[in-house]
Amino acid sequence: MACLTICAAVGAQAGFNFFTSQYSATREELQTQLVQHFPLERRYGNLFNVTLHDPQLGLDAANNRIGITTGVTIQSPLLQTAQGVLTVSSALRYDPASHSLLLEHPNADRIELQGLNQTDAQNLQNIGAAVAQALLEGQPLHTFRPEELRMGWKTYEIGEIKVNANGVTVQLK
């Protein structure tokens, strides 16, 4: 079994290492791919519009999850516009059809909204968290080009995915 590593090593370039059977992508490269999918926007119950913007990638090796911190804006004709920060953690899964590592089971760990009274803030935090989780489920973190999973005549399949302090390690089989 070969090992494919997506590292967040500073100064490294993405690519397949023939000698170690590893693929590396820097934190900056992963961040760049993530940013391409934002802003994300969804209406909730025809009363609220939730927008996620400006994502920042984090890695949580202890829990084998990635973290994403985004700006969040919630608009409603019933309340003033709320802005704040959302932090989400998520597992990863591989989608063979798109050759992508996708977010799976994102969880809104923290949402802070400014400028609202306590009741409105709590209600909008619950709505924002639910919509954010729905928006982020299945979002790609990294998409492999087909040639990145091929060495000579061999095409690798993705196995176990592990988040570590420097990136994500994917087992190839």
Secondary structure by P-SEA (a helix, b strand, c coil): cbbbbbcccccccccccccccbbbbcaaaaaaaaaccccbbbbccccbbbbbcbbbbbbbccccbbbbbbbbbbbbccccbbbbbbbbbbbbbbbccccccccccccccbbbbccccaaaaaaaaaaaaaaaaaaacccccccccccccccccbbbbbcbbbbcccbbbbbcc
